[in-house]
Amino acid sequence: MSHATRDPEAPHTTRDPVAPQATGDPAVPHAETRVGDKRPEITMADKRHHVTLYSLNQDQEWEELGTGHISSTYVERLQGVFLLVQSDSHGSLILESKINSNTPYQKQQETLIVWSEAENHGMALSFQDTEGCRQIWEDICRVQGKDPSVEITQDLLEESEDEQLDDILETNTVLVLPNCELSKLEEISDLITSVLLSPIHKERLALILENEAYIKNLLQLFRACEDLGDIANLHYLYEIIKGILFLNKTGLFEILFSADCIMDVVGCLEYDPALAQPKRHREFLTQNARFKEIVPITDCELMQKIHQTYKVQYIYDILLPIPSVFEENLLSALTAFIFLNKVEIVSMLQEDDNFLPEVFAQLRDETIDDDKRRELLFFFKEFCDFSQTLHPPRKDELFKTLTELGVLPVLKVVMSMEDVQIRSAATDIFTYLVEYSPSMIREFIVEEAQQSEDGNLFINLVIEQMICDNDPELGGAVHLMGLLRVLLDPENMLTTSNKCERSEFLNFFYKHCIHIFIAPLFAATAERIHEEDNTAGSDQNNRNCLNNYQTAQLLSLILELLTFCVEHHTYYIKNYILSKDLLRRVLILMNSKHTFLILCALRFMRRMIDLKDELYNSYIIKGNLFEPVVSAFLDNGTRYNMLNSAVIELFEYIRVENIKSLVAHIVENFYETLESIEYVQTFKGLKIKYEEEKDRQSQIRKNLHSVTYSKIFHRSARVLEKKEERCLKENSEEREAVRPPLENDFQGHYDKFVETKKPKENEDRVDLHKTATSGGYKITSSHSAGTANGTSSLNGRSMVGLVNRPDEEKDKEEETSPRKRQHLNL
């Protein structure tokens, strides 16, 4: 930090003051301090010594309050001994601080006394001479009853406060750079190296270097030393320039990286003492790294900025040591300097109305040679890289401009070329566009499909680039697979009132693209259904294909994306899996010798089961698709590896989630094979789940059978009872109308009624029909009388089924049974 300007009349101190430390202890009574009051009543002799007064401000920085003469004086009016400082400039008091008996004071380096008067309110006195400091210290110790030989009057300072006191001492140090001479280079190097350890000194040194022509003088010495071949001093200059860079100040970078200085800076950094011979970085930058002006740039300022940025990036990447994890911020200002330069370059190019159109015009020109096209793409790739530094509004404007200029049709042309470098550069540019706006790419792809007549689609070209990657490690395929995943991710698809991007793009993809994407899977697998056990197998040629490492790598990438689709494209991928019997083909890959491919196939099936979709479950059961999984598990033997764990986890998930259809299928078809595996309880657990479900279903059937019969017979009995009551009542009324009832006549009529009723009871017997519909029962009821009369059943909602007899027999009975007809017509 900068110091307050001293009074020209005041004598200079031998040292700058040390910033004090505030103890901040709430238990410490605050000293009574008055700044700027009139001089108090003094009743004892003054002891006057020259001091500089400092105070700790709210930002925890030390400010100089002024210089003056100090005395320790007893003030009768205030009943205490006070430290009084009278200003040199205007004669008033700038400090009046009472020496309290329990306030901690500390003496440092014989010229500094520090104390705290309130929380975060420290005070410090820096003495011009040690004798004055000693006398004031003795007065303080006398008031507090302490031995003057101690350096701290109270044991209240914490460790953190001691560290701040060390910082105060650093603040006091006067930083003076030696003269810029050859004989002083070693001294300058040592000073700058030591300064880097102190943040306060770094600020002071940077300020000195910014305000003086010191750096330019150092670079003049560099040229002189190089002419003389003075290697020792060149090594010192390397340390000096590197130290200045690590001061991490933008103002210094402006000087170091100016057109006049930057190559000399690179020259200084060539002479690393750790190297036996200096590196020829300047030769590389001037001869090998030539700037190729693909499209003429007329703006001189832009040209200079491009050159400067390249060289500064070279210094950062090549010449300076790589910072460790703990030193990432040591050159934060340098990275910011590069960043802002790139922003400025992109902005200046964007503002040029002719530059970008000219670049695209040349890229579309079919007559230009591959070398020219390659250079254009390299430039455009770097331009897109720089554009990542733009703020969102400017970036939006730039990519909108690129879209209008036809960047995607241009990429489609160059990505289909044979030149590997051209395709690689085009892929990198495509990556920038996908990362910026997947929706923009999807919109172009769908519109292209609607307008294309030959079916040569851009996205299919990208897929073909992926599956035809010649790299043994498939680096390009992995990269393109990541881009496809971004394009297929529903999370970044937009939905508006006029358009649903998800359905539109996924419909397009599963119609036009997925068959190309999974073509390697269909080519590498062959389906063979064994009639005896309905399992999938592969012939020897397919097995050899699956054992090829590069093919296995490609198939694993395809399976990864298919697994992603199963999770996120539920409806679309389901239709494709079921219609193409895709899982059966995927499980053929479990015949491969490569465990990573087997695990990918297993993961695909696991994701399907995880959805708990009964269509998937039925498909798996019908195709007996657990058989390849069980076979791979048994072939793995007792080895405890990822395959073993993955298969067990699959069955354990089915058990825990109690997916009933799969549990039953596994137990009924594979339990005898897996029963001997006892180091996990998964398979026994599946058997238990199966038995529990079986018992539960059996109990449900029994309960349903019992409840159904009970309800039917009770309902039938109630119907008959009501009918009997109505019949009795009606017969009684008829007889009462002829004559008064006699006891004997009543008994005779009753006997006849009972005889007539018996056939009726036999007719109302219940016929229970069991159906297989939904595993339950269907209960119907009808009454022959109701049928005969064309009426509904006796109770309005229940349908109780009675004994069925032929219609002819019913009609005959009705003709010969007048009593019955009479009852039904009640």
HELIX and SHEET records of a PDB file:
HELIX    1   1 THR A  130  GLN A  144  1                                  15    
HELIX    2   2 GLU A  159  ASN A  172  1                                  14    
HELIX    3   3 LEU A  182  LYS A  184  5                                   3    
HELIX    4   4 LEU A  185  VAL A  195  1                                  11    
HELIX    5   5 PRO A  199  ASN A  211  1                                  13    
HELIX    6   6 TYR A  214  LEU A  228  1                                  15    
HELIX    7   7 ILE A  231  LEU A  245  1                                  15    
HELIX    8   8 THR A  250  LEU A  256  1                                   7    
HELIX    9   9 ILE A  262  GLU A  270  1                                   9    
HELIX   10  10 HIS A  281  GLU A  283  1                                   3    
HELIX   11  11 PHE A  284  ASN A  288  3                                   5    
HELIX   12  12 CYS A  300  TYR A  314  1                                  15    
HELIX   13  13 ILE A  315  LEU A  319  3                                   5    
HELIX   14  14 VAL A  325  GLU A  327  5                                   3    
HELIX   15  15 SER A  332  GLU A  351  1                                  20    
HELIX   16  16 PHE A  355  ARG A  364  1                                  10    
HELIX   17  17 ASP A  370  SER A  387  1                                  18    
HELIX   18  18 PRO A  392  GLU A  404  1                                  13    
HELIX   19  19 VAL A  407  MET A  415  1                                   9    
HELIX   20  20 VAL A  420  TYR A  436  1                                  17    
HELIX   21  21 PRO A  438  GLN A  451  1                                  14    
HELIX   22  22 PHE A  458  ILE A  467  1                                  10    
HELIX   23  23 GLY A  475  LEU A  487  1                                  13    
HELIX   24  24 PRO A  490  ASN A  492  5                                   3    
HELIX   25  25 GLU A  501  HIS A  512  1                                  12    
HELIX   26  26 ILE A  514  PHE A  517  1                                   4    
HELIX   27  27 ALA A  519  ALA A  524  1                                   6    
HELIX   28  28 GLN A  540  ASN A  547  1                                   8    
HELIX   29  29 TYR A  549  HIS A  568  1                                  20    
HELIX   30  30 THR A  570  LYS A  580  1                                  11    
HELIX   31  31 LEU A  582  ILE A  588  1                                   7    
HELIX   32  32 LEU A  589  ASN A  591  5                                   3    
HELIX   33  33 THR A  595  ASP A  610  1                                  16    
HELIX   34  34 GLU A  614  LYS A  622  1                                   9    
HELIX   35  35 GLU A  627  ASN A  636  1                                  10    
HELIX   36  36 MET A  642  GLU A  657  1                                  16    
HELIX   37  37 LYS A  660  LEU A  674  1                                  15    
HELIX   38  38 THR A  682  VAL A  738  1                                  57    
HELIX   39  39 GLU A  743  GLU A  763  1                                  21    
HELIX   40  40 THR A  773  GLY A  775  5                                   3    
HELIX   41  41 SER A  784  ASN A  789  1                                   6    
HELIX   42  42 ASP A  807  THR A  816  1                                  10    
HELIX   43  43 PRO A  818  LEU A  824  1                                   7    
SHEET    1   A 7 LEU A  93  LYS A  98  0                                        
SHEET    2   A 7 GLY A  80  SER A  87 -1                                        
SHEET    3   A 7 TRP A  62  VAL A  75 -1                                        
SHEET    4   A 7 HIS A  49  LEU A  56 -1                                        
SHEET    5   A 7 HIS A 121  PHE A 127 -1                                        
SHEET    6   A 7 LEU A 112  ALA A 118 -1                                        
SHEET    7   A 7 TYR A 105  GLN A 108 -1                                        
END                                                                             
